[in-house]
Amino acid sequence: MKKTISNVNPWTFLDEYRGKVFSGEWPTLPEMFKITASRYPERPCFTVFEPERVSLNYTEAMAKIASVSRWLHSRGIGKDDKVAVTGKNIPEWTIAYLAVLFAGGTVVPIDYQLKQEELDLLLKTSRAKILFVDEEKHEAYNKKAGGSDVSYAEVVSLKKGIGNYIYDLDGNDFTPPAITEEDTAAILFTSGTTGNPKGVMLSHRNFVSDCYLCQGLCTMYPTDVFYALLPLHHAYTMLAVFFVTISVGAELVFGKKMIVKAILSELKEGKVTMFLGVPMLFNKLLSGILRGIREKGIVVYAIINFLMIISGIIKKITGINLGKNIFGAVLKKASLNNIRICISGGGPLAPSVFRKYNQLGLDFVQGYGLTEASPVTNFNPIEHYKETSVGKVIPGVDMKILNSGERGIGEVVVKGSMVMQGYFEMPEETAASFTEDGYLKTGDLGYLDSENYLYLTGRAKNLIVTEGGKNVYPEEIENEFQLFEEIEQILIRGFVLDKKLKTESIEALIYPNREFFNRSGENSKEQITARMEAIVSEVNKRLLSYQKIERTTLLDEPLEMTTTKKIKRNQGT
């Protein structure tokens, strides 16, 4: 029998604590953590493999957070004071983050992969008074601490044995300043910003409301184990992994590297049930699974492919998941047998990838959002998912489409408790990001169906206008290439066809998967070029006439990517 979406809101339990632990509609992040720690004191909270398992339960995590917050208070950190955190995904990162909030301050999480001059700019812009940093950058920043040209007075190491280590910090007891849900919890800078960086100000209300409201379409449990593989400074991981984990009393396992072998090992060792990732990661895992099936021979592959199709149809129509049993051995070999739900976010996912994971018996869904909305605004419920949609509008979000035209497509705009306070000290930019009636402009193009599911076509700024006046969305074309293992990266963009008429045609920048061609033995330039041309020709046959790729350029070097593995546009030859 097909599952139905529960009508019971998963945040109703908060009513027991309203007036006791918090007042108002939503608790602050520290209040949320206190509530969870009181409900599940002995449950594992933060876990890492170094290589042996090291884990803090909620009581132990609370004690460390309290110690660090006391130290921060002794250093003068209080309400509205900024403290920066930058480093790889480890428990110390989350302890630092929460300790800043417990002290009443505002966190400035920064991408640890930024170049030093970029990181310096964000520290200067935010006026952070203290910096928590990983071992790789500790020495350089420790030398500058307290100097006249920097805002931070002290640097704390997130790694034991290097400088002033976070877990050795403590101070006298203090009464935390009064913080409300409307106060700023964090300032998130977009990745790789230079020049005049935009800092998105997100309040406790923004984060906590989004954290619980998105659970209205996906139930989480204290027994779940989340996997923090993507960088924690990114809004997607921060909310959907870090905050959701501590909202329900689940366990958070920290991933070390975006390397498939390491990922599979951590998924298995950690018995991960909630696996959140980006399209590139899920494409790689799926390619490996399908390659393993093909190696069993054409007859076995044909049988398994047929069973996958049948499994997917039954799952879609009835909600009965036969694939989990049929393909149990395949999932176990891929270390996915413990996974309860896979969630893709941070970029567009090809419907074909979405479909194949569900055919294999995994509850695989995707969501949508943006940093300025904390970031989740849409989510595909596993009970009623749509493979071509990025998800149903979550409870509490008011979403509409502006200036819809061709195919009903227009700019997606949103309102809700999760929408940002604004850009840090940038009133003009803040005003420009909202409509006159207070909707946040996402910059994304798409349309809504009758059930309030969102379908994205691309970014407004990436739109290609062809010679015939047709609108082409490059992301739609890029999706057609996601299952070709021969391609490591592809970027679709327009090139000027007629300067006077300002018309464009379409080109593909392709970086081949060198590992694939080396493995196949057909790795000469001519062989790679021929295969790429054949793939483009195959995809062109599936595209509408005005979407066809006219020019293909093979790249010798990979395109630059963000830390969430999205290609930075405006690159190439």
Secondary structure by P-SEA (a helix, b strand, c coil): cbbbbbccccccccccccccccccccccaaaaaaaaaaaccccccbbbbccccccccaaaaaaaaaaaaaaaaaacccccbbbbbbccccaaaaaaaaaaaaabbbbbcccccccaaaaaaaaaaacccbbbbcccaaaaaaaacccccccccccccccccccccccccccccccccccccccccbbbbccccccbbbbbbbcaaaaaaaaaaaaccccccccbbbbccccccccccccccaaaaaacbbbbbbbccccaaaaaaaaaaacccbbbbcaaaaaaaaaaaaaaaaaacaaaaaaaaaaaaaaaaaaaccccccccccaaaaaaaaccccccbbbbccbbbbaaaaaaaaaacccccccccccccccccbbbbcccccccccccccccbbbbbcccccccccccccccccccccccccaaaaaaaccccccccccccccccccbbbbbcccccccccccccccccaaaaaaaacccccccbbbbbbcccccccbbbbbbbbbbcaaaaaaaaccccaaaaaaaaaaaaaaaaaaccccccccbbbbbcccccccccccccccccc
